């Protein structure tokens, strides 16, 4: 598949995204908290997301909120508050199932259910999608385009990861890629090492890495004539979330490392840069498509 890449229209821009799911939706705990038990778990996503909204407002920052459809049905007022505050509401799917674990027909139903409900709540088109655990696959792209999304933001251009999905022909040096006419991939940022890189886009990596080192990495990416794309979950600023027993030690570490420090780090990072939602980044790339730097990428 021939793909189009460009660096210059998004140079120096920082795009912020928040995956709105609760602590019990995380893949780290899925082995011991069954989907059928979600309704019995303590719902903490509203208070954590509201705190993030307060931080963004204090810094005059705008973001994209990839809202899980399950959360939207439980907290419709939260989705309306996100939209009313001027942020982009996008889709995280409905049931937080890994894309490559679904049949294409199941995936289509999942994303349509989420997209339509979010659009009903906000009265606005839902343009973007992010796969749970970044589990995007090549076959999912035409489905996303067909049901009306403008972009996906699920690919992490790094080396092997036990949960991440894959897309063909991608490069860590080209974080925004035109996959097909009218449909983009917005990759999660990495420190580039050839075509792949070290994940530098958020999540557990952000909580684990010393903050000043993280800040230097962000500035390095922005100086490289590429935009920076960051992500975080509301449960990552919640050190008071229930402790889950019976999961692997590695997953326990992934879930809880530096939770107590994350809210302060997040607030500092939001205050350190001018942040825009991903839809603004896409619109900037659309505006730059006729510039000389916009060219064909190798076929994947």
VOLOKE-30086 format. One record per residue (C-alpha): residue number from 1; residue in one letter; x, y, z. Coordinates in pm, 1 decimal. Layout:
# VOLOKE-30086
<NUM,A,<X,Y,Z>>,
...
# end
This chain:
# VOLOKE-30086
<1,X,<0.0,0.0,0.0>>,
<2,X,<150.3,334.4,-101.7>>,
<3,X,<146.9,580.1,185.8>>,
<4,X,<207.5,950.5,206.6>>,
<5,X,<424.0,1115.8,469.7>>,
<6,X,<515.7,1466.5,569.2>>,
<7,X,<704.1,1629.4,853.7>>,
<8,X,<682.6,2001.1,810.8>>,
<9,X,<314.3,2098.7,858.4>>,
<10,X,<318.4,1953.6,1211.8>>,
<11,X,<665.4,2072.6,1311.6>>,
<12,X,<695.4,2171.6,1675.4>>,
<13,X,<336.9,2085.3,1767.4>>,
<14,X,<251.1,1886.0,2079.1>>,
<15,X,<-72.1,1685.3,2074.2>>,
<16,X,<-222.1,1552.9,2397.0>>,
<17,X,<-452.2,1251.0,2424.5>>,
<18,X,<-628.6,1084.8,2717.6>>,
<19,X,<-767.7,730.3,2696.1>>,
<20,X,<-1077.5,744.2,2915.2>>,
<21,X,<-1108.3,404.4,3080.4>>,
<22,X,<-1119.4,293.5,3443.7>>,
<23,X,<-864.3,99.8,3650.2>>,
<24,X,<-1041.4,-232.8,3599.6>>,
<25,X,<-1039.4,-198.1,3219.8>>,
<26,X,<-658.6,-214.8,3204.3>>,
<27,X,<-511.7,-524.4,3039.6>>,
<28,X,<-284.0,-559.7,3341.6>>,
<29,X,<-576.6,-678.9,3555.4>>,
<30,X,<-790.3,-853.4,3293.6>>,
<31,X,<-671.9,-1199.3,3399.2>>,
<32,X,<-845.6,-1166.2,3736.5>>,
<33,X,<-1124.5,-912.3,3674.1>>,
<34,X,<-1365.2,-1062.0,3423.4>>,
<35,X,<-1573.7,-841.7,3197.7>>,
<36,X,<-1883.4,-966.0,3377.3>>,
<37,X,<-1746.7,-818.3,3701.2>>,
<38,X,<-1703.6,-461.3,3571.7>>,
<39,X,<-2042.4,-349.0,3702.7>>,
<40,X,<-1939.5,-454.7,4053.3>>,
<41,X,<-1610.3,-263.2,4050.7>>,
<42,X,<-1567.2,80.2,4206.7>>,
<43,X,<-1612.3,344.1,3935.3>>,
<44,X,<-1331.2,599.5,3970.5>>,
<45,X,<-1296.1,725.9,3613.2>>,
<46,X,<-1519.8,1029.1,3660.3>>,
<47,X,<-1324.3,1184.9,3947.2>>,
<48,X,<-989.2,1119.2,3777.1>>,
<49,X,<-1098.0,1254.9,3439.3>>,
<50,X,<-1249.8,1561.0,3606.3>>,
<51,X,<-917.2,1626.3,3777.3>>,
<52,X,<-742.7,1605.7,3440.2>>,
<53,X,<-993.4,1852.4,3296.6>>,
<54,X,<-907.4,2092.4,3579.9>>,
<55,X,<-535.1,2062.2,3504.2>>,
<56,X,<-593.6,2126.7,3134.3>>,
<57,X,<-813.2,2427.9,3205.8>>,
<58,X,<-552.3,2579.5,3438.2>>,
<59,X,<-294.1,2558.4,3159.5>>,
<60,X,<-529.0,2658.3,2875.4>>,
<61,X,<-453.3,2325.3,2706.6>>,
<62,X,<-678.9,2128.4,2472.8>>,
<63,X,<-670.0,1753.4,2425.3>>,
<64,X,<-831.8,1455.7,2255.4>>,
<65,X,<-1024.2,1225.5,2489.4>>,
<66,X,<-1053.6,871.7,2348.7>>,
<67,X,<-1358.9,762.4,2546.3>>,
<68,X,<-1443.1,396.8,2599.5>>,
<69,X,<-1805.1,338.1,2501.0>>,
<70,X,<-1869.1,140.4,2820.8>>,
<71,X,<-1759.2,444.6,3023.4>>,
<72,X,<-1968.7,680.6,2810.8>>,
<73,X,<-2282.2,477.7,2886.9>>,
<74,X,<-2208.0,487.7,3261.8>>,
<75,X,<-2105.7,855.4,3269.5>>,
<76,X,<-2276.3,1041.7,2981.6>>,
<77,X,<-2249.1,1371.5,3170.8>>,
<78,X,<-1870.1,1329.8,3176.3>>,
<79,X,<-1858.2,1302.1,2797.1>>,
<80,X,<-2071.3,1613.9,2762.8>>,
<81,X,<-1842.0,1798.9,3005.7>>,
<82,X,<-1535.1,1704.7,2800.5>>,
<83,X,<-1696.7,1839.0,2482.4>>,
<84,X,<-1829.1,2152.3,2656.7>>,
<85,X,<-1476.7,2234.3,2774.8>>,
<86,X,<-1359.5,2252.0,2412.0>>,
<87,X,<-1179.9,1919.3,2388.1>>,
<88,X,<-1211.1,1661.0,2112.9>>,
<89,X,<-1418.9,1353.0,2194.2>>,
<90,X,<-1292.2,1046.7,2007.2>>,
<91,X,<-1352.4,671.2,2033.8>>,
<92,X,<-1163.3,406.0,2230.4>>,
<93,X,<-1404.6,142.6,2106.4>>,
<94,X,<-1680.6,5.0,2324.9>>,
<95,X,<-1569.8,-304.2,2515.5>>,
<96,X,<-1189.8,-261.9,2547.2>>,
<97,X,<-1120.1,-579.8,2353.9>>,
<98,X,<-792.2,-621.2,2167.5>>,
<99,X,<-855.1,-562.5,1798.5>>,
<100,X,<-665.5,-871.7,1684.1>>,
<101,X,<-878.8,-1086.8,1918.9>>,
<102,X,<-1195.3,-992.0,1725.9>>,
<103,X,<-1337.3,-1096.0,1391.9>>,
<104,X,<-1371.8,-803.8,1148.1>>,
<105,X,<-1751.3,-808.1,1185.3>>,
<106,X,<-1719.2,-791.8,1565.7>>,
<107,X,<-1472.5,-505.1,1539.0>>,
<108,X,<-1705.8,-311.2,1308.8>>,
<109,X,<-1993.3,-354.9,1554.4>>,
<110,X,<-1776.0,-247.5,1848.7>>,
<111,X,<-1649.1,74.9,1691.4>>,
<112,X,<-1986.1,167.6,1541.7>>,
<113,X,<-2158.4,124.0,1877.4>>,
<114,X,<-1908.3,356.3,2042.0>>,
<115,X,<-1895.2,612.4,1761.1>>,
<116,X,<-2271.8,647.9,1729.1>>,
<117,X,<-2328.1,679.9,2103.0>>,
<118,X,<-2056.3,943.1,2144.9>>,
<119,X,<-2196.2,1141.4,1852.3>>,
<120,X,<-2543.7,1126.0,2004.7>>,
<121,X,<-2406.8,1258.5,2334.2>>,
<122,X,<-2202.4,1544.8,2189.3>>,
<123,X,<-2390.2,1630.8,1870.3>>,
<124,X,<-2057.0,1634.9,1687.0>>,
<125,X,<-1878.8,1396.1,1448.1>>,
<126,X,<-1634.6,1156.7,1612.8>>,
<127,X,<-1330.0,1170.2,1389.7>>,
<128,X,<-1066.8,964.2,1570.6>>,
<129,X,<-1018.3,612.6,1705.8>>,
<130,X,<-760.4,449.7,1933.0>>,
<131,X,<-741.4,72.9,1978.5>>,
<132,X,<-729.3,-71.3,2331.6>>,
<133,X,<-365.2,-143.3,2421.4>>,
<134,X,<-266.6,-5.6,2076.3>>,
<135,X,<-375.4,-339.8,1926.0>>,
<136,X,<-432.3,-205.2,1575.1>>,
<137,X,<-411.7,-436.6,1273.6>>,
<138,X,<-389.4,-376.3,900.7>>,
<139,X,<-736.6,-520.0,831.2>>,
<140,X,<-896.8,-276.2,1076.8>>,
<141,X,<-795.3,35.3,881.8>>,
<142,X,<-1046.0,6.8,592.7>>,
<143,X,<-1322.8,-67.2,844.3>>,
<144,X,<-1242.5,247.3,1042.7>>,
<145,X,<-1238.7,452.6,723.3>>,
<146,X,<-1559.2,294.8,597.7>>,
<147,X,<-1757.2,375.0,914.6>>,
<148,X,<-1655.1,739.5,900.3>>,
<149,X,<-1339.1,796.5,1101.6>>,
<150,X,<-1079.3,1044.1,973.3>>,
<151,X,<-785.8,901.7,1164.6>>,
<152,X,<-653.6,626.2,1387.7>>,
<153,X,<-398.6,683.0,1665.1>>,
<154,X,<-300.2,333.3,1771.4>>,
<155,X,<40.2,253.5,1625.2>>,
<156,X,<357.1,266.5,1834.5>>,
<157,X,<660.1,246.0,1602.2>>,
<158,X,<877.1,49.2,1844.2>>,
<159,X,<1023.4,-299.8,1856.0>>,
<160,X,<825.1,-604.0,1968.0>>,
<161,X,<567.3,-553.9,2244.2>>,
<162,X,<342.0,-821.3,2392.7>>,
<163,X,<19.5,-625.2,2332.6>>,
<164,X,<78.9,-374.9,2053.2>>,
<165,X,<-48.9,-434.7,1702.9>>,
<166,X,<131.5,-372.3,1374.5>>,
<167,X,<86.3,-170.8,1055.4>>,
<168,X,<291.5,-210.4,739.2>>,
<169,X,<539.7,42.5,604.2>>,
<170,X,<554.8,268.0,910.6>>,
<171,X,<855.5,471.0,1029.0>>,
<172,X,<922.9,631.0,1368.0>>,
<173,X,<1041.6,941.7,1185.5>>,
<174,X,<699.8,997.3,1024.2>>,
<175,X,<442.0,1012.8,1303.7>>,
<176,X,<153.5,1131.7,1085.4>>,
<177,X,<89.6,915.9,780.0>>,
<178,X,<-181.8,927.6,514.6>>,
<179,X,<-287.8,562.0,497.9>>,
<180,X,<-560.4,612.4,235.2>>,
<181,X,<-731.2,914.5,84.4>>,
<182,X,<-892.2,1102.1,372.2>>,
<183,X,<-761.5,874.1,648.4>>,
<184,X,<-450.2,922.4,863.7>>,
<185,X,<-249.0,729.3,1118.4>>,
<186,X,<-119.0,940.3,1408.6>>,
<187,X,<156.6,736.9,1574.0>>,
<188,X,<248.7,750.7,1941.6>>,
<189,X,<583.7,924.2,1979.2>>,
<190,X,<913.4,739.7,2005.8>>,
<191,X,<1277.4,847.8,2031.0>>,
<192,X,<1386.5,743.8,1684.1>>,
<193,X,<1635.2,460.1,1631.9>>,
<194,X,<1620.5,393.9,1256.9>>,
<195,X,<1269.1,297.5,1147.0>>,
<196,X,<1168.8,209.4,1503.4>>,
<197,X,<1232.0,376.8,1835.6>>,
<198,X,<1212.9,389.5,2214.0>>,
<199,X,<854.1,454.0,2332.0>>,
<200,X,<830.6,814.1,2452.7>>,
<201,X,<459.5,877.6,2428.5>>,
<202,X,<325.2,822.9,2779.5>>,
<203,X,<167.8,550.2,2989.9>>,
<204,X,<394.4,337.9,3206.1>>,
<205,X,<698.4,471.9,3024.7>>,
<206,X,<609.1,822.3,3143.8>>,
<207,X,<557.3,708.0,3502.4>>,
<208,X,<881.7,509.0,3510.9>>,
<209,X,<1121.9,752.9,3342.0>>,
<210,X,<1267.3,1039.1,3552.2>>,
<211,X,<1066.6,1349.6,3465.5>>,
<212,X,<1356.9,1572.5,3357.9>>,
<213,X,<1483.8,1296.5,3128.9>>,
<214,X,<1134.5,1264.7,2981.9>>,
<215,X,<1120.1,1639.6,2924.7>>,
<216,X,<1451.1,1632.0,2736.3>>,
<217,X,<1317.3,1352.8,2515.4>>,
<218,X,<1003.1,1549.8,2431.0>>,
<219,X,<1210.5,1853.5,2337.2>>,
<220,X,<1437.1,1637.5,2122.8>>,
<221,X,<1135.7,1506.9,1928.5>>,
<222,X,<993.4,1856.3,1878.5>>,
<223,X,<1331.5,1980.8,1750.5>>,
<224,X,<1337.9,1703.4,1490.6>>,
<225,X,<1069.8,1869.4,1272.8>>,
<226,X,<805.6,1620.9,1382.2>>,
<227,X,<508.8,1665.8,1617.4>>,
<228,X,<497.5,1505.7,1959.9>>,
<229,X,<202.5,1280.2,2050.5>>,
<230,X,<143.1,1199.5,2419.3>>,
<231,X,<-111.5,971.2,2588.4>>,
<232,X,<-221.8,895.8,2943.7>>,
<233,X,<-511.3,722.7,3123.8>>,
<234,X,<-715.2,875.6,3408.0>>,
<235,X,<-635.8,578.4,3634.7>>,
<236,X,<-265.5,665.6,3608.9>>,
<237,X,<-310.5,966.8,3839.0>>,
<238,X,<-503.9,760.1,4094.4>>,
<239,X,<-277.1,610.5,4361.7>>,
<240,X,<-588.0,522.6,4563.5>>,
<241,X,<-727.0,275.2,4310.7>>,
<242,X,<-793.1,-74.1,4452.0>>,
<243,X,<-500.8,-311.9,4467.6>>,
<244,X,<-554.7,-623.1,4260.2>>,
<245,X,<-417.2,-954.1,4383.7>>,
<246,X,<-347.0,-1265.2,4184.4>>,
<247,X,<-192.5,-1099.5,3879.5>>,
<248,X,<163.1,-1145.5,3752.7>>,
<249,X,<430.8,-935.2,3918.6>>,
<250,X,<513.4,-768.7,3587.1>>,
<251,X,<152.1,-663.0,3539.6>>,
<252,X,<131.5,-539.5,3898.3>>,
<253,X,<437.8,-326.0,3828.5>>,
<254,X,<293.1,-194.5,3502.7>>,
<255,X,<-30.6,-98.8,3675.1>>,
<256,X,<108.0,70.8,3984.8>>,
<257,X,<457.4,205.7,3918.5>>,
<258,X,<478.6,568.6,4037.1>>,
<259,X,<103.1,624.8,4051.1>>,
<260,X,<158.5,856.9,4346.5>>,
<261,X,<380.8,1086.6,4140.7>>,
<262,X,<194.3,1082.7,3811.8>>,
<263,X,<-55.9,1362.5,3871.6>>,
<264,X,<223.0,1608.9,3953.1>>,
<265,X,<426.3,1497.8,3652.9>>,
<266,X,<122.4,1525.9,3427.0>>,
<267,X,<45.1,1877.0,3550.8>>,
<268,X,<408.4,1979.6,3497.9>>,
<269,X,<412.3,1838.6,3144.5>>,
<270,X,<85.0,2008.9,3052.4>>,
<271,X,<228.1,2337.8,3175.1>>,
<272,X,<554.2,2294.3,2985.3>>,
<273,X,<415.1,2302.0,2629.1>>,
<274,X,<130.2,2435.6,2419.2>>,
<275,X,<-100.2,2137.9,2361.1>>,
<276,X,<-354.2,2079.2,2085.4>>,
<277,X,<-600.7,1793.4,2018.2>>,
<278,X,<-520.4,1539.1,1750.0>>,
<279,X,<-794.6,1669.9,1521.2>>,
<280,X,<-609.0,2002.9,1498.9>>,
<281,X,<-291.8,1817.4,1408.4>>,
<282,X,<-473.9,1631.3,1130.6>>,
<283,X,<-627.1,1953.3,999.8>>,
<284,X,<-280.4,2108.4,988.7>>,
<285,X,<-149.3,1816.9,784.8>>,
<286,X,<-444.9,1838.1,549.2>>,
<287,X,<-364.8,2204.6,494.6>>,
<288,X,<-3.3,2114.5,413.5>>,
<289,X,<-66.9,1834.1,166.6>>,
<290,X,<11.4,2052.0,-132.8>>,
<291,X,<347.9,2163.4,3.3>>,
<292,X,<667.2,2033.8,-165.4>>,
<293,X,<763.9,1827.2,142.1>>,
<294,X,<456.9,1603.7,111.1>>,
<295,X,<567.4,1294.6,-75.8>>,
<296,X,<504.2,923.9,-128.2>>,
<297,X,<631.3,680.0,128.7>>,
<298,X,<760.1,336.4,25.9>>,
<299,X,<497.5,70.1,-27.5>>,
<300,X,<445.5,-135.7,289.7>>,
# end
